[in-house]
Amino acid sequence: MKDIAFSFIIPVYNRPEEIKELLESFLKFQANLDFEIVIVEDGSTQTSEAIVHSYKERLNISYYYKSNSGPGDSRNFGMQKAKGNYFIILDSDVLLPPNYLVEVNSFLSNTYYDCFGGPDAAHHSFSNLQKAINFAMTSFITTGGIRGGDKQVENFQPRSFNMGLSKKAFLDSGGFGKIHPGEDPDLSLRLLNLGYKTTLIKKAYVYHKRRISWSKFYNQVHKFGLVRPILNQWHPNSKSLVYWFPTLFCVGLIGSVILLAFNITLPFYLYCFYFALAFILALFSTKSIIVAFQSIIAILVQFFGYGYGFLKSTFSLLVLRKQPKEAFPNLFF
């Protein structure tokens, strides 16, 4: 295997302050590993050009402005411009720990994969809301750790907030598609169909800020729910009953409340046990009773947003027989 030359690909849309914080985290990297940073401004009205320019003396960084065409196409644009042979794709709302690139380089030097993903975590400086949302999105009790947990995972489906992709895999696959969200699992599944292997590098985590309001978080997970049946249609081998869990959870919760009127209490008590367990886990992991309480709200928002989106999309595709772009044009660029 030839030497790995890393290029960080970062699309940004109207978030200059996030880019500044992210670039600051690059300056704190451990070890002396060469890398370049490619910033792709996706038609922003609030550009990060001046901020990027202020770091050019300290970082090997390139800046490109293009018309708005979505994050997937912007990542493809950045990979076409990059000089490296291995691309690391990040969202603009992440921070990198000092050992990030050391962990990635060490892993790939010993066990090479053409595609990898890494977990996300909450930085101590994040708000209580961001920490609660992080718990809901990463805890085994909510997502089963599909976004990156403690175990080594083969055929892991990386998410584009923290994803590695070789130049060869990019060229063979054509990169990201036009759907958003969902462009990252779609690419992962296409790579697997092409014979590439993917994995999770559990030590290559990033600090992910996520959404900063309940409404934005709901809209995000609702779109995740809308996208999954489309991906199941495109990639039938990826279908799993697990994706029905949020919908069934919400239906069961509503049913358990209704059953209280008939003095049937066991289902409701089971839900109370689940939320009590989630509260305890959140309390131990975040060391904050406020975050623990907000984590319960985050779980409810997550499950109802995703569950309703999944059900609506499934009904549109399977019952109404609509095509994905016809049913949900706002999911495509």
Summary of the structure (lengths in Angstrom):
residues: 333
radius of gyration: 20.5
end to end distance: 36.5
largest distance: 70.5
contacts: 1114
relative contact order: 0.13
helix: 52%
strand: 14%
